[in-house]
């Protein structure tokens, strides 16, 4: 299929959404927002305000709700802008948490593996044997694929410490240096390749008895890190890489999400995981208080069909165990 929609100037973009029922207000200010942020990015924040209609299939009689191009009454351009600003600030708050978690994990993994072998990350004998024998579609093992990605990260690095070690000691970096070039995805994959007792030891440090659940937490936080790094929308998003809840059921706040597939698919569960991990890393942290205050400052809308912070997965029910925030 060929793409037929023509290029439109900022003024034409503004005229288009106005013709569909959006109230613009200050046209000059609205056009400046389009110029700075872009029509397509802002459209993700006005999408929930588009009107729905009932459509009946004449043959099957099946009833479906169809999203139209028109906006619900009283939808204002500022509704989308303020949601965008709210989401941007939310990403910055999450970035702060993810950085601290990532740095702490680098230390944990390097300290544990490095004690046994300086180059443990490159030695299959120091990792779970399943990753050395399990082959992917390309015919290489999971560990070999990880090592290939790791070497690309090293080759792309412009850090002075990488050049220093390679000039003085050769191409292979010791684990306590290697972790500093890993992205969150490679770090979570390395954790998943560790022997089960090693995973249990690190998970236990964070108050999680179920190492499989902890492994899935890191995988989901890697997904969250990618969203944040690429300025993707967090608000009103369904999480594609969902974390598992511990089977031990010994973490009180997890019980609120247990059995609720809707809540498990929303970002608030990932926020809760960040809160849990940060409280283990730094018990005096006030990060979760900043997050709470920001969520409670969710912008009010002018549209008749209003959105709430529950689009993230937060509600009075999910925050019940956290009244002490």
N, C-alpha and C positions, 0 to 999 in steps of 0.2 A: 504494500500500500504506500502511496506517495503522500508526503506531508504537504497540505495545501494552505495552512494558515499563514498569512502574510506578516512580515515585519511591521511593527507599529511603533510610532513615536511615543514618548512618555505622555504627551498630551492626549494622544489617541487611546492609550491604555486607560487613562483616567476617565475619558469619555465613555469607554466601553463598560467599565464597571458601574459607572453612574447610570448608564442606560438600562442596566440590569436591576436597578433599584437601590444601589448603595448610596447613602448620604455622604457627601464628600466634605462639606464644611469649607475650610480654607483650602481652596484649590492650589494655591502656590505652595503651601506647606506640604500638601499631599503629594504634589509632583516631586518635591525635593526628596520625600521618603522613597518614592519609586526610583529616583535617580541614585540614591545611596544604597538601597537594599535590594531593589529589583522586583519586578512584577511577580515572577515565578516563586520567589522565596516568600513574599508576603501572601501569595495566594493560598499557601498551606494554612495560614492563620485566619483567612476569611472563608475557607472552604466549609467549616462547620456551620456557617451562617447561611448557606445556600438552601433554598426552599426544597422540600420534598413533595412529591405528588404520588398518588396511588395509580398504578397501572394494572389493568386486567388483560391477560392474554385471551384473545377472542376464541381460540381453539381449545386450550386446556383449562381456561378459567382461573389459572394461577394468578394470585395477587402479589405484586411486588411494589416496593417503594423506590421511586426513581429520583435521583438528585438532578435538579434543574439548574439552569444558569442564573435564574433569578434569586435575589436575596430575600430573606424574611424581612418583614416590616421593621423599620427603625435601625437596620444595620448601618453602622457608621464606619467610615474608613479608619477612624482612630481605634475602633474595637480591635482590628487586626494589628495595627501598629503597637498598641499597648500590650497585646498578647506576645508579639514578637520580642519586645523589650523585656518582658517578664521571662520569656524562655531564654533569651540571651544571658540574663543575669543568673538564671538557674544553671545553665551550662558552666558558667564561671565558678559557681559554688561547687558543682560536681567535679570540676577539674582539680580544684584544691584538694578534695578528698582522694581522688584517684591518684594524684601525684604522691601523696603521703603513703597510701597503701602500696603503690608500686615500689617505692624506694624501700620500704620496710621488707617487702617480699624479696627484693634483690639481696638484701643482707641475709635474711633467713636461709634462702636457698644456697647462696654462696658459702655461708658459714658451715652449713651441714654437709654439703657435698665436698667442699674444699678440704675439710678435715680428713677425709678418706683418700682423696685423689685431687691433685692440683688441676688436672684436666678432666674431671669427672663428667663434664657435659659432653665430652667427645668420646668417652669410654662406655660402650654398651654394657660392660660388666658392672658398672656402677649404677646402672639404671634398670628399669623394669625390662626383663628379657622379651616381653611381648612386643615391645616397640622395635626391637632389633629384627624380629622375624616376620612381623606383620607387613605385608607388601601393599602398596597403593596401586592405582591403575597404571602408573608409569613403570611399575616393576621394581621400585626401590622401597626400602623399609621406611617406616614412619620416622625413625631416628635419623636415617640418612637424609630424608627430606628436610627435617628440622635443621640438621647441620648445614645443608646447602643454603637454606634461608639465613642462618646465623652468619655464615661466611660472607654473604651479600651485605648484611648489615655492617659487618666489620669493614668490608672494602669501601662502603659508602661513607663510613664515619670520617669526620674531619677533626675529631678530638685529638688534642696533643698527647694525651696519655696513651692512646692507641699506637701512635707513631713511636712514642718513647719505648714502649714494651717491645714492639716489633723490631726496632732498630737495635735494641740491646739484648733481646732474648729469643728472637725468632718469630715466625708467623703466628704460632698458637698462643692465645691469651689464657692465662689462668682463670679459673672460674670466677674469682672475686673481681677480676677486671672484665671478663666477658659479660657478666650480667649488666654492666653499665652501658652496653651497646644494644641490649635487647629491648624491643618494644614490648608493650603489655601482652600482645598476642603471643610472641615467642616465649615470654616469661611464663605465661599460663600453660603453654604447651610443654615447656621443660618441667614444670611442676607435675603435669599429668604423666610424664615419662619416668618420674622418680619411683623408686621402690615403695611399696605400700607402707612399710614401717616409717619411711622418711616422710611420706605424705601425712600419715597419722600424727607424726611428731609436730610438724608445722601447723596442721589444722588444729591440733590440741592447744597450741600456743595461743590461738585466737578463739579458744573456747568452743570449738566445734569438734564433736566426737566422730561425726560421720565424714570421713575423708572424701568419699565420693561426692557428697553435697558440697563440700568446700572446693573440690576441684571444679564443680559446675559453677560455683560462685565466681571463681577467677575467670572462667570462660565467659560468663555473662558480663563481668566487669570489663573484660577486654572489648566486648561488643559495645558497651556503654562508652568506653574510652574512644572508640572509633567514631561514634556519633558526636561526641563532644569535640573531638579534634577536627572534624569536618563540618562543624557548625550546623549539624542536623537538628531537626526539631525533636525535643524531648516531650513537650506537652502534647497530650492527646495522641500518643504513640502506643502501638502495640509492640511489645518486646518480642523480637524474633528468636533471640537466643535466651531462653528462659532458664533461670536457675532452679535447682532441685531444693526441696526443703529437707532438713535432716530427718532421717528415719527414727533417730533416738528420741525426738520430740522433747528434748530437755532445754531448748531455748524458748523461753516464754513467748517472745514476740512473734515467733514463727507460727504459732498456733492460730493466729488470726487469719493467716493466709492459707492455712491447710484446708484443702477441699474446695477452695474458691478459685476456679480457673480464670475468672475475670480479673481478680486482683493479682493473680500470679502472672498475668500477661501485661501488667502495667508497670511503668518505671518506678513507682513508689516502692515496690519490693526491692529493687536494686538500690534505692536510696537507703532503705532500712538495712541492707547488707553493709553498705558503706558506713553507716552509723555504728553498727555492731563492731566492724573491724577497727574503726578509728578509736573506739572506746577501749579496745585492747591495746592498741599502739600507744595511745596517749589518754589515760583515764580522765585527765582534766580538760580535755578538749571541749570547746564550745561550738564546734562546727555544726552539730545537729541543732543547736539553738538558732544559729544563723539560717539554717535551712528551714526550720519551723517558721521563723519570722517572715521569711520570703514567701513561703507557701500561703501564709495567712494574709499576705499583701496581694493576693491574686486580684488582678484588675477587674473592676465592675464593667459590664458592657451596657450599651444603650439599646441593643437589639432586643426584640421581643423573645427570641429564642436564645437564651443566655447560657453560656458555658460556665463551669465551675472547676475548682481545683480537683474535683473527683475525676476529671478526665485523665489525671496522672495516676489515679489509683488510690488517692488519699480520701478518707472519709472519717467521720466520727468513729465508725466501727474499727477501721484499721489503725487509728491512732489511740484507741482505748488503752492499750498497755503502756502508752508513752505519755500519760498525763503529767509526768514529772518533767517533761521537756522545758 
